[in-house]
Amino acid sequence: MQATYDNGTKIVGEHLIDEPSPDEAVHMITDLTVKPHVSANPKAVQSILDADMVIYGPGDLYTSILSNLIINDITKAVQKTKAKRVFVMNLMTKYGQTTNYTAQDHLDALRHYIGDAVDMVLVNNSSPDKKTLEIYRSEQENIVNSGLKNPYRTKIVLGDLIDQVHHAKSKSDTLKRSLIRHHPDKLAKKLISLL
């Protein structure tokens, strides 16, 4: 996977895109590609075509969600499927990937790669606890605001989706993990209600 930034810099590899150097972190990703060309597993393509619902997210916009959708066979499948296609909006921005992104910026980035293949956007409208929010702010990450201009006429669904439990990180875990997460039961209920 290769990310191109607004200053022309190209970074190859999920880990380096996920945790860019301070010099790259101030720039915005303008393009994401996969090199060399890869093909999707035909079973994955068929599963998308047969699905009742295709869910984009939650996860890092560029390195978790879009990294799958830039594969041409997957892009075509999500554009062709008759399934309801739901984008679960991230709760927080990610420094170096979506720094200062609004909900609209997230939706615009998704649509840049898949076009009209999003029918609904599920957006949190509740707030996390202030202590955890301050941890994020100290790392230049913020709540993704729920204000969508929605020029695409995509259905916007709001809901209290935050898990208010503080998720502690294991000392043996070297990866950066989200402290603020979607509540699995709230998210599942809301998604089922959209079927």
Secondary structure, DSSP 8 states (H G I E B T S, - for coil): -EEEETTS-EEESHHHHHS--HHHHTS-EEEEE-SS-----HHHHHHHHH-SEEEE-SS-IIIIIIHHHTSHHHHHHHHH--SEEEEE--SB--TTTSTT--HHHHHHHHHHHHTT---EEEEE-S---HHHHHHHHHTT--B-------TT--EEEEE--EE-S-----TT--S---SSEE-HHHHHHHHHHT-
